[in-house]
């Protein structure tokens, strides 16, 4: 059961440099699709293009709802319009404090960012964000003096737990993650891997951009390899024995 179909996605940066070159693939429900590639191969631009945060020159991103209904075109929609169209998409960006969270705000206020704009009341409801912040703190073991402490004062692992916890709490049908465990200790990393696996088991389509090949080979159902903004190959049902093969694709030798 497909969730997203990406066809011929091409994108340029502000200097006119091509960052994505005719990228095509499918993301299925209940699978973790890994994205591998050396740094700067188009991973960030790919996720941001799908999420409506990066300008797309050509191509299509089509979302298929869980009920099997007609596909919806996402290219040209910003994140707010994607959400208003009834698509539950969560995005854990590479830049945690620049794009994902507001560093000067505490956990509760950062929870509110995701739900702000849903209601029409002039009075901001803090009960639900507070309850969510308390749940994430308890279940993910976030270490913070209190829920109003600016998240910029927390360690990298705790910042990531806050961000991932908030995105998963919105019950997404598509989850996009960029370097979700970069800079985290081993315990925090495994907590994130466990969250990703649980989302897959719930039928979520997960895109996992990572830089540790061993993790990608262990965690993902398929691995798409990017090189210079192009797809150089897809590895189905990867095993640790595919490590050299993926490495060669990352340098285009094996693609």
GUVOTOR-134772 format. One record per residue: chain; x, z, y of N, C-alpha, C in turn. Coordinates in steps of 0.05 Angstrom, whole numbers, plus 32768, in hexadecimal, padded with zeros to 4 digits. Layout:
BEGIN
unit,n.px,n.pz,n.py,ca.px,ca.pz,ca.py,c.px,c.pz,c.py
A,X,Z,Y,X,Z,Y,X,Z,Y
...
//
This chain:
BEGIN
unit,n.px,n.pz,n.py,ca.px,ca.pz,ca.py,c.px,c.pz,c.py
A,8011,8000,7FE8,8000,8000,8000,8012,8000,8019
A,8012,7FEA,8027,8023,7FE8,803F,8017,7FF7,8057
A,8029,8001,8067,8021,800E,807F,8029,7FFD,8098
A,8043,7FF4,8098,804D,7FE4,80AE,805A,7FCB,80A3
A,8055,7FB5,80B0,8062,7F9C,80AA,8070,7F92,80C3
A,808B,7F90,80C1,809B,7F87,80D8,80A4,7F6B,80D2
A,809E,7F59,80E5,80A4,7F3C,80E1,80B3,7F31,80F8
A,80CB,7F27,80F3,80DB,7F19,8107,80E0,7F28,8121
A,80E4,7F42,811F,80E7,7F52,8137,8102,7F4C,8145
A,8101,7F44,815E,8118,7F3D,816E,8116,7F4B,8189
A,812D,7F58,8191,812C,7F67,81AA,8148,7F66,81B7
A,8147,7F67,81D2,815F,7F66,81E2,8161,7F7F,81F4
A,817A,7F88,81FA,817D,7F9E,820C,817C,7F94,8229
A,8180,7FA7,823C,817D,7FA0,8258,8193,7F8C,8262
A,81A8,7F8A,8253,81BD,7F77,825A,81BA,7F5C,824C
A,81A4,7F59,823D,819F,7F40,8230,81AD,7F3D,8215
A,81B9,7F53,820B,81C6,7F52,81F1,81B1,7F56,81DB
A,81B2,7F44,81C6,819E,7F46,81B1,81A4,7F5E,819F
A,8191,7F70,819D,8195,7F88,818E,8186,7F87,8172
A,8171,7F78,8171,8162,7F73,8158,815F,7F55,8155
A,8166,7F4B,813D,8167,7F2E,8139,8156,7F27,8120
A,813D,7F20,8125,812B,7F16,8110,8129,7F2A,80F9
A,8123,7F43,8100,8121,7F58,80EB,8105,7F58,80DE
A,8104,7F57,80C4,80EB,7F57,80B5,80ED,7F6A,809D
A,80D8,7F7A,8099,80D6,7F8B,8081,80BB,7F98,8081
A,80B5,7FA6,806B,809C,7FB4,8068,80A1,7FD2,8062
A,8091,7FE3,806E,8092,8000,8068,8078,8007,8059
A,807B,8012,8042,8064,8019,8031,805C,8036,8034
A,8042,803B,802F,8039,8057,802F,8046,8066,8018
A,804D,807F,801D,8058,808F,8007,8074,8088,7FFF
A,8083,807D,8012,809F,8077,800B,80B1,807E,8023
A,80CA,8083,801C,80DE,8087,8031,80F0,806E,8032
A,80EF,8060,8048,8100,8049,804C,8118,8051,805C
A,812F,8050,8050,8148,8057,805E,8152,803F,806E
A,815D,8045,8086,816A,8030,8096,8188,8037,8098
A,8199,8026,808D,81B6,802B,808E,81C4,8016,809F
A,81DB,801D,80AA,81EA,800B,80BA,81FF,801A,80CA
A,8215,800D,80D1,8228,801A,80E2,821C,801F,80FD
A,8227,8032,810C,821B,8039,8126,8218,8021,8138
A,8201,801F,8145,81FC,8009,8158,81F3,7FEF,814C
A,81E8,7FF1,8133,81E0,7FD8,8125,81C2,7FD1,812B
A,81B5,7FE1,813C,8199,7FDB,8143,8186,7FF0,8139
A,8190,8006,812D,817E,801A,8121,816C,8026,8137
A,8178,802F,814D,8169,803C,8162,8154,8029,816E
A,815D,8010,8174,814B,7FFD,817F,8134,7FF6,816C
A,8139,7FF6,8152,8125,7FEF,813F,810E,8004,813F
A,8116,801E,813E,8102,8033,813E,80F3,8034,8158
A,8101,8031,816E,80F4,8032,8188,80E1,801A,818C
A,80E8,8003,8181,80D7,7FEB,8183,80BD,7FF0,8173
A,80BF,7FFC,815B,80A7,8002,814C,8095,8017,815A
A,80A2,802A,8167,8094,8040,8174,8089,8038,8190
A,808F,8020,8199,8085,8017,81B3,8095,8020,81CA
A,80AF,8026,81C6,80C0,8030,81DB,80D6,801C,81E3
A,80D7,8005,81D5,80ED,7FF2,81DB,80E0,7FD6,81DD
A,80E7,7FC7,81F1,80DA,7FAD,81F5,80E1,7F99,81DF
A,80CD,7F8C,81D4,80D1,7F79,81BE,80CE,7F5D,81C9
A,80E2,7F4C,81C4,80E1,7F30,81CE,80CF,7F1F,81BD
A,80CF,7F23,81A3,80BE,7F13,8191,80BC,7F22,8176
A,80A8,7F1A,8167,80A3,7F27,814D,808A,7F38,814D
A,8084,7F43,8136,806C,7F52,8132,8071,7F6D,8124
A,8062,7F81,812C,8061,7F9B,811D,8043,7FA0,8117
A,803B,7F9D,80FE,801F,7FA0,80F7,801B,7FB9,80E7
A,8008,7FC9,80F0,8001,7FE2,80E2,7FE8,7FDE,80D2
A,7FE9,7FE7,80B9,7FD1,7FE5,80A7,7FC7,8002,80A2
A,7FAE,8007,80A9,7FA3,8023,80A6,7FA0,802A,8088
A,7FA0,8045,8083,7F9D,804F,8067,7F84,8045,8059
A,7F6F,803F,8069,7F56,8036,805C,7F56,8019,8054
A,7F6D,800B,8058,7F6F,7FF0,8050,7F62,7FDC,8063
A,7F5D,7FE6,807C,7F51,7FD4,8090,7F64,7FBF,809B
A,7F5A,7FB1,80AE,7F69,7F9C,80BB,7F82,7FA6,80C9
A,7F98,7F97,80C8,7FB0,7FA0,80D5,7FAE,7F9F,80F3
A,7FBE,7FB1,8100,7FBE,7FB2,811E,7FDA,7FAB,8128
A,7FDC,7F9A,813C,7FF5,7F92,8148,7FFE,7FA8,815B
A,8017,7FB1,8158,8022,7FC7,8169,8034,7FBC,817F
A,803F,7FA5,817C,8051,7F9A,8191,8042,7F97,81AB
A,804D,7FA2,81C0,803F,7FA1,81DA,8031,7FBB,81E1
A,802F,7FCE,81CD,8021,7FE7,81D2,8036,7FFD,81D7
A,8031,800F,81EA,8043,8025,81EE,8039,803C,81DC
A,8049,8052,81D9,8041,8067,81C7,8025,8072,81CB
A,801C,8075,81E5,8002,807F,81EB,7FEC,806C,81E1
A,7FF0,8052,81E4,7FDC,803F,81DB,7FDC,803D,81BD
A,7FF3,8041,81B0,7FF4,8041,8193,7FE3,8059,8189
A,7FE6,8070,8195,7FD7,8087,818D,7FB9,8084,8193
A,7FB2,8078,81AA,7F96,8075,81B1,7F89,8061,819E
A,7F98,804F,8192,7F8D,803B,8180,7F87,8048,8164
A,7F8D,8062,8162,7F86,8070,8149,7F9D,8071,8135
A,7FB5,8068,813D,7FCC,8068,812B,7FDC,8082,812F
A,7FE0,8091,811A,7FEF,80AA,811B,800C,80A4,8114
A,801D,80A0,8128,8039,809A,8124,804A,80B0,8131
A,805D,80BB,8121,806E,80D0,812C,808B,80C5,812D
A,809A,80CD,8142,80B4,80C2,8146,80C8,80D9,814C
A,80DC,80DC,813C,80F2,80EF,8141,810A,80DF,814B
A,810E,80DD,8165,8123,80CC,8170,813F,80D7,816D
A,8152,80C6,8171,816E,80CE,816F,8175,80E2,8185
A,816A,80DE,819D,816F,80F0,81B3,815B,8106,81B4
A,8162,811C,81A7,814E,8132,81A3,8144,813E,81BD
A,8156,8145,81CF,814E,8152,81E8,8149,813F,81FF
A,8153,8126,81FD,814E,8112,8212,8133,8104,820E
A,812D,80FE,81F5,8114,80EE,81F0,8100,80FE,81E0
A,8109,8110,81CF,80F6,811E,81BD,80E9,8137,81C8
A,80FA,8148,81D6,80F0,8161,81E0,80F9,8164,81FD
A,80EC,8177,820C,80F4,817E,8227,8104,8198,8225
A,811E,8196,822A,8130,81AC,8225,8129,81C5,8235
A,811E,81C2,824D,8118,81D9,825E,80FF,81E7,8256
A,80F0,81DC,8243,80D6,81E8,823B,80DA,81F6,8220
A,80C9,8209,821A,80C9,8218,8201,80BB,8209,81EB
A,80BA,8215,81D4,80AD,8208,81BD,8090,8202,81C1
A,8082,8215,81CD,8065,8212,81D1,805F,81FA,81E3
A,806D,81F8,81F9,8068,81E2,820C,8071,81C8,8200
A,8085,81C8,81EF,808E,81AF,81E2,8079,81A6,81CD
A,806C,81B9,81C1,8056,81B2,81AE,803F,81A5,81BE
A,803B,81AE,81D6,8025,81A4,81E7,8029,8187,81EF
A,8042,817E,81F0,8048,8163,81F9,803B,814E,81E6
A,8039,8155,81CD,802F,8142,81B9,8011,813F,81BC
A,8003,8155,81C3,7FE6,8154,81C4,7FDB,8150,81E1
A,7FED,8151,81F5,7FE4,814F,8210,7FD7,8133,8215
A,7FC0,8133,8221,7FB3,811A,8227,7F9D,8113,8213
A,7F9C,8123,81FD,7F86,811E,81E9,7F6B,8127,81F3
A,7F6B,813E,8201,7F52,8148,820B,7F4D,8140,8227
A,7F36,8148,8232,7F2E,8140,824D,7F29,8159,825E
A,7F2F,8171,8253,7F2A,8189,8262,7F40,818D,8277
A,7F39,8196,828F,7F4D,819C,82A4,7F5D,81B5,829D
A,7F53,81C5,828A,7F61,81DD,8282,7F72,81D7,8269
A,7F8C,81DC,826B,7F9E,81D6,8254,7F9B,81EB,823E
A,7F96,81E2,8226,7F93,81F4,820F,7FAE,81FB,8204
A,7FB5,8214,8205,7FCF,821D,81FB,7FCD,822A,81DF
A,7FB5,822F,81D6,7FB2,823D,81BC,7FBD,822C,81A5
A,7FB5,8213,81A4,7FBE,8202,818D,7FDC,81FD,818E
A,7FE8,81F6,81A5,8005,81F3,81A6,8014,820D,819E
A,8009,8224,81A7,8016,823D,81A1,8015,8243,8183
A,7FFE,823D,8177,7FFB,8241,815A,800E,822F,814A
A,8011,8216,8154,8022,8203,8147,803F,820C,8149
A,8047,8215,8161,8062,821F,8165,8069,8236,8153
A,8056,8248,8150,8059,825F,813F,805C,8257,8122
A,804C,8243,811A,804D,8239,80FE,8068,822C,80F8
A,8072,821B,810A,808B,820D,8107,80A2,8221,8106
A,80A1,8235,8118,80B6,824A,8119,80B7,8258,80FE
A,80A0,825F,80F3,809F,826E,80DA,80A7,825D,80C2
A,809B,8245,80C0,809E,8235,80A8,80BA,8228,80A6
A,80C4,8220,80BD,80DE,8213,80BE,80F5,8225,80C4
A,80EF,823E,80CA,8104,8252,80CF,8113,824C,80E9
A,8104,8245,80FE,8111,823F,8118,811A,825A,8124
A,8134,825B,812C,813F,8273,8138,813E,8270,8156
A,812D,8280,8163,812A,8280,8180,8122,829B,8189
A,812B,82A4,81A1,8123,82BF,81AB,8105,82C2,81AD
A,80F8,82AD,81B7,80DB,82AC,81B8,80D2,828F,81BC
A,80B8,828B,81BB,80AD,8270,81BC,80AE,8263,81D8
A,80B6,8273,81EC,80B8,8268,8207,80D5,8264,8210
A,80E8,826A,81FE,8104,8265,8204,8109,8247,8206
A,8116,823D,821B,811B,8220,821C,8129,8216,8203
A,811F,8200,81F8,812A,81F6,81DF,8147,81ED,81E2
A,8150,81E7,81FB,816B,81DF,81FF,817F,81F5,81F9
A,8175,820E,81F7,8186,8225,81F1,8189,8229,81D3
A,8179,821B,81C3,817A,821E,81A6,8191,820D,819A
A,8199,8214,8182,81AD,8205,8174,81A2,81E9,816D
A,81B3,81D6,8166,81AB,81BB,815F,8197,81BB,8148
A,819D,81CC,8134,818C,81CD,811C,8170,81D7,8123
A,816E,81EB,8135,8154,81F5,813C,8144,81E1,814E
A,8153,81D3,815F,8146,81BF,8170,813A,81A9,815E
A,8149,81A1,814A,813F,818C,8138,8127,8196,8128
A,8127,81AE,811F,8110,81B9,8110,80F7,81B9,8122
A,80FA,81C1,813B,80E4,81C1,814E,80D9,81A4,8151
A,80EA,8191,8154,80E2,8175,8159,80D5,8169,8140
A,80E2,816C,8129,80D7,8161,8110,80BD,816F,8109
A,80BC,818A,810C,80A4,8199,8106,808C,8190,8117
A,8091,818B,8131,807C,8182,8143,8071,8166,813A
A,8084,8154,8134,807C,8139,812D,806C,8138,8113
A,8074,8148,8100,8067,8148,80E6,804C,8156,80E8
A,8049,8169,80FA,8030,8178,80FD,8019,8167,8106
A,801F,814F,8111,800A,813D,811B,7FFE,812D,8104
A,8006,8133,80EB,7FFB,8125,80D4,7FFE,8107,80D6
A,8017,80FD,80D9,801B,80E0,80DD,8015,80D0,80C3
A,800F,80B6,80C7,800E,80A3,80B1,8029,8094,80B0
A,8037,8094,80C6,8052,8088,80C8,8064,809C,80D6
A,807B,80A1,80CA,808F,80B4,80D5,80A9,80A5,80D8
A,80B3,80A3,80F1,80CD,8096,80F7,80E1,80AC,80FE
A,80F8,80AC,80F0,810C,80C1,80F5,8127,80B4,80F9
A,8135,80BC,810F,8150,80B1,8114,8164,80C8,8113
A,8176,80C6,80FF,818B,80DA,80FC,8181,80F7,80FD
A,816D,80FB,80EC,815F,8115,80EC,8170,812D,80E6
A,8187,8129,80D9,8197,8140,80D1,81B3,813F,80DE
A,81B7,812E,80F2,81D1,812C,80FF,81D9,8146,810C
A,81F0,8151,8105,81FA,8169,8110,81EE,8183,8105
A,81DD,8181,80F1,81D1,8199,80E6,81E1,81A5,80CF
A,81DE,81BF,80CB,81EB,81CC,80B4,81DC,81C4,809A
A,81E8,81CB,8084,81DD,81C2,806A,81C1,81CC,8065
A,81BC,81E5,806C,81A1,81F1,8067,818C,81E3,8078
A,8192,81DE,8091,817F,81D1,80A3,817A,81B4,809A
A,8190,81A7,8090,818D,818C,8086,817A,818A,806F
A,817D,819D,805C,816C,819C,8045,814F,81A3,804C
A,814B,81B3,8060,8130,81B9,806A,8123,819F,8074
A,8132,818F,8082,8128,8176,808D,8122,8162,8076
A,8135,8160,8063,8131,814E,804C,8117,8156,803D
A,8112,8170,803A,80FB,8179,802C,80E1,8171,803B
A,80E2,8173,8056,80CB,816B,8066,80C5,814E,8063
A,80DB,813D,8063,80D7,8120,8060,80CB,811A,8045
A,80D5,8127,8030,80CA,8122,8015,80AD,812A,8013
A,80A6,8140,801F,808A,8149,801F,8077,8135,802D
A,8081,8129,8043,8072,8115,8051,806D,80FC,803F
A,8082,80F4,8031,8080,80DE,801F,806A,80E4,800A
A,806B,80FC,7FFF,8057,8104,7FEA,803B,8104,7FF5
A,8038,8107,800F,801D,8106,801B,8014,80EA,8021
A,8024,80D6,801B,801D,80BA,8020,8026,80AF,803B
A,8037,80BE,8049,8041,80B5,8062,8056,80A0,805D
A,8057,808C,806E,806D,8077,806D,8083,8082,807F
A,809A,8088,8073,80B0,8094,8082,80C7,8080,8085
A,80D1,807D,809E,80E9,806E,80A3,80FF,8082,80AA
A,8114,8082,809B,8129,8096,809E,8144,8089,80A4
A,814C,808A,80BE,8166,807F,80C6,817B,8095,80C2
A,818F,808F,80B3,81A4,80A3,80AD,81BF,8097,80AD
A,81D4,80A8,80AE,81EF,809E,80AD,81FE,80A8,8095
A,81F3,80B9,8085,81FF,80C3,806C,81F4,80B2,8055
A,8204,80A1,804A,81FB,808F,8034,81F2,809F,801C
A,8200,80B5,8015,81F8,80C5,7FFE,81DC,80CF,8001
A,81D5,80D8,8019,81BA,80E2,801F,81A5,80CC,801D
A,81AB,80B5,8029,8199,809E,8028,8193,8096,800B
A,81A8,8095,7FFB,81A5,808C,7FDF,8195,80A0,7FCF
A,8196,80B9,7FD6,8188,80CE,7FC8,816B,80D1,7FD1
A,8167,80CE,7FEB,814D,80D4,7FF7,8139,80BC,7FF8
A,8144,80A4,7FFA,8133,808D,8000,812B,807D,7FE8
A,8113,8071,7FEA,8109,805F,7FD5,8114,8043,7FD7
A,811A,803B,7FF0,8127,8021,7FF6,8139,8026,800E
A,814E,8015,800F,8160,8016,8026,8163,7FFB,8032
A,815C,7FF9,804C,8160,7FE0,805B,817A,7FE3,806B
A,818B,7FCF,8069,81A5,7FD0,8076,81A6,7FBD,808E
A,81AD,7FC8,80A5,81B0,7FB9,80BD,81CD,7FB4,80C4
A,81D3,7F9C,80CD,81EE,7F96,80D6,81EC,7F83,80EE
A,81F5,7F8D,8105,81F3,7F7D,811E,81D7,7F75,8125
A,81C4,7F86,8120,81A8,7F81,8127,8199,7F70,8113
A,81A6,7F67,80FD,8199,7F57,80E9,8196,7F67,80CF
A,8183,7F60,80BF,8180,7F6C,80A4,8194,7F5E,8092
A,81A7,7F6D,8087,81BB,7F60,8076,81B4,7F65,8058
A,819F,7F75,8053,8196,7F79,8038,8184,7F91,8035
A,8175,7F91,801E,8164,7FA8,8017,816A,7FB0,7FFB
A,816F,7FCA,7FF7,8175,7FD4,7FDC,815C,7FE2,7FD1
A,8151,7FD8,7FBC,8139,7FE4,7FAF,8142,7FFA,7F9C
A,8133,8010,7F9B,8138,8026,7F88,8156,802D,7F88
A,8161,8035,7F9F,817E,803A,7FA0,8187,8052,7F8F
A,819F,8050,7F85,81AC,8066,7F76,81C8,806A,7F82
A,81D5,8081,7F7C,81F0,8085,7F86,8203,806E,7F7F
A,81FD,805F,7F6A,820F,8049,7F62,820E,8032,7F77
A,81FA,8032,7F89,81F7,801D,7F9C,8207,8022,7FB6
A,8216,8038,7FB7,8224,8040,7FCF,8236,802A,7FDA
A,8247,801F,7FC9,8259,800A,7FD1,824A,7FF1,7FDA
A,8235,7FEA,7FCC,8225,7FD3,7FD3,8219,7FD6,7FEF
A,820E,7FED,7FF5,8202,7FF1,800F,8218,7FF0,8024
A,822F,7FFD,801E,8245,7FFC,8031,824F,7FE0,8038
A,824F,7FCF,8024,8257,7FB3,8029,8242,7FA4,803A
A,8228,7FAA,8035,8213,7F9E,8045,8215,7FA7,8062
A,821D,7FBF,8067,8220,7FCA,8082,8235,7FBA,8092
A,8248,7FAF,8084,825D,7F9F,8091,8258,7F81,808E
A,8241,7F7A,8082,8238,7F5F,807E,8247,7F50,8067
A,825B,7F5D,805B,8269,7F51,8046,8257,7F4C,802E
A,8245,7F60,8029,8233,7F5E,8012,8217,7F55,8019
A,8213,7F4C,8032,81F8,7F45,803B,81F4,7F27,803A
//
